[in-house]
Amino acid sequence: MHTLYRQLCDDHRNMQRLLDAFDQLLRDLSRRDRDPETLSLILDALDYISIYPDRWHHPVEDLAMKQLLGHADADREAIEITQREHRSITATTRRMNALFYAVANDAAVERSQLFRATRDYLQLQRAHMQRENERIFPQFASLLTAEDWALVEAQLKRQQDPLFSSDLKRLYESLHHYIVGLYEPKRASA
């Protein structure tokens, strides 16, 4: 398994954890007795989502899908849908950022609009990853050769995941602790 492919798989696992944490933070936000840090953690999560997936993860997938298109057995429909979704997710993440920054700045944001938008956002993100896991990643595993991955690597500047890598994790330390805390009790009871 190529290291870039392994990283993409790890990214999906980590992003699922982040989306679960984001979902929990949204539930916490609606409580009267919520932690004052909840909104800050939501803003950190959205900042992370707008930086790492949009600047590294999706571009790597796009380059790998470009390589897939050179293979006769590639599922072109799934590739086209996924590439369109990358653009849609970027735009939707910007809208989510604007909504939550408005809340943070005490602007009037209708509660039902905020929670409807966040539910739609989480659904979009999860459906996108599921489609990739079911229709794109199997193609990466079965069709892309070492030479294909080398071409992808040649077009990339290596970046590290700022939330799950140790070097840059400090930027998102509070968010990382929150996510780890969500999963620790599950491990202890498993």
C-alpha positions in Angstrom: 0.0 0.0 0.0 1.5 3.3 -1.1 2.1 5.9 1.7 -0.1 8.5 0.0 -3.0 6.0 -0.2 -2.4 5.1 3.5 -2.5 8.8 4.4 -5.7 9.4 2.5 -7.3 6.4 4.4 -6.0 7.8 7.7 -7.3 11.2 6.8 -10.8 9.7 6.4 -10.6 8.0 9.7 -9.4 11.2 11.4 -12.0 13.4 9.6 -14.8 11.0 10.7 -13.6 11.5 14.3 -13.6 15.3 13.8 -17.1 15.2 12.3 -18.3 13.2 15.3 -16.7 15.7 17.6 -18.2 18.6 15.6 -21.6 17.0 15.9 -21.2 16.6 19.7 -20.1 20.3 19.9 -23.2 21.3 18.1 -25.4 19.4 20.6 -23.4 21.0 23.4 -23.9 24.5 21.8 -27.7 24.1 22.1 -27.5 23.4 25.9 -27.8 26.3 28.4 -25.1 24.8 30.6 -22.5 24.5 27.8 -18.8 24.9 28.3 -17.8 28.5 27.3 -15.1 26.9 25.0 -17.7 25.2 22.8 -18.0 27.9 20.3 -14.2 28.3 20.1 -13.8 24.6 19.5 -16.4 24.7 16.7 -14.5 27.6 15.1 -11.2 25.6 15.4 -12.9 22.6 13.8 -14.2 24.7 10.9 -10.8 26.3 10.5 -9.2 22.9 10.4 -11.7 21.6 7.9 -11.1 24.6 5.7 -7.3 24.3 5.8 -6.3 20.6 5.8 -8.8 18.9 3.5 -9.1 21.8 1.1 -5.3 22.5 0.9 -3.9 18.9 1.1 -6.4 16.0 1.2 -8.7 17.0 -1.6 -5.8 18.1 -3.9 -4.1 14.7 -3.4 -7.3 12.9 -4.1 -7.8 15.1 -7.2 -4.3 14.3 -8.5 -4.8 10.6 -7.8 -8.2 10.7 -9.6 -6.5 12.4 -12.6 -4.2 9.3 -12.7 -7.2 7.0 -12.5 -8.6 8.6 -15.6 -5.7 7.2 -17.5 -7.0 3.7 -16.7 -9.6 2.1 -18.9 -11.4 0.5 -15.9 -11.8 3.8 -14.0 -15.3 4.7 -12.8 -15.5 8.1 -14.5 -18.9 9.0 -13.1 -17.8 8.5 -9.5 -14.6 10.5 -10.2 -16.6 13.4 -11.8 -19.1 13.4 -8.9 -16.3 13.4 -6.3 -14.5 16.3 -8.0 -17.7 18.4 -8.1 -18.3 17.6 -4.4 -14.8 18.8 -3.5 -15.7 22.3 -4.9 -19.1 22.2 -3.2 -17.6 21.2 0.2 -15.1 24.1 0.0 -17.9 26.6 -0.7 -20.1 25.1 2.0 -17.3 25.1 4.6 -16.8 28.9 3.9 -20.6 29.4 4.5 -20.3 27.5 7.7 -17.4 29.5 8.8 -19.3 32.8 8.1 -22.3 31.6 10.1 -20.3 30.6 13.1 -18.1 33.7 13.0 -21.3 35.7 12.9 -22.5 33.9 16.1 -19.1 34.5 17.7 -19.4 38.2 17.0 -22.9 38.4 18.5 -24.6 38.9 15.1 -28.2 37.8 14.8 -28.3 34.3 13.4 -31.6 32.4 13.4 -31.1 29.3 15.5 -33.1 27.1 13.2 -31.0 28.3 10.2 -27.8 27.6 12.0 -28.7 24.1 13.0 -30.3 23.2 9.7 -27.1 24.4 7.9 -24.9 22.4 10.2 -27.0 19.2 9.8 -26.9 19.6 6.0 -23.1 20.2 6.2 -22.5 17.1 8.3 -24.6 15.0 6.0 -22.7 16.4 2.9 -19.3 15.6 4.5 -20.3 12.1 5.6 -22.0 11.2 2.3 -18.9 12.4 0.4 -16.5 10.3 2.5 -18.7 7.3 2.2 -18.9 7.6 -1.6 -15.1 8.0 -1.7 -14.6 5.0 0.6 -16.9 2.8 -1.5 -16.2 4.0 -5.1 -13.0 6.0 -5.3 -10.6 4.4 -2.7 -11.1 0.8 -4.1 -10.0 2.2 -7.5 -6.9 3.8 -5.9 -6.0 0.4 -4.4 -6.7 -1.7 -7.4 -5.8 0.5 -10.4 -3.1 2.9 -9.4 0.5 1.7 -9.8 3.6 2.8 -8.1 4.4 4.9 -11.1 1.0 6.6 -10.8 1.6 7.4 -7.2 5.1 8.7 -8.0 3.5 11.1 -10.5 1.1 12.3 -7.8 4.0 12.7 -5.4 5.9 14.7 -7.9 3.1 17.2 -8.1 2.8 17.7 -4.3 4.5 19.6 -1.7 4.4 17.3 1.4 2.3 18.8 4.2 1.5 17.4 7.6 -1.9 17.1 9.0 -2.0 19.9 11.6 -4.6 18.1 13.9 -3.2 14.6 14.0 0.5 15.1 13.5 2.7 16.1 16.5 4.6 19.0 14.9 1.7 21.3 14.2 -0.9 19.8 16.6 -0.3 22.7 19.0 -2.3 24.9 16.7 -5.3 22.8 17.4 -4.4 21.4 20.8 -7.8 22.1 22.5 -9.7 20.5 19.6 -7.4 17.5 19.6 -7.9 17.0 23.3 -11.7 17.2 22.9 -11.7 14.6 20.1 -9.4 12.2 22.0 -11.6 12.7 25.0 -14.7 11.6 23.1 -13.0 8.3 22.1 -11.1 7.5 25.3 -14.2 6.4 27.3 -15.2 4.1 24.4 -11.8 2.4 24.5 -12.0 1.9 28.2 -15.4 0.3 27.9 -14.5 -1.8 24.9 
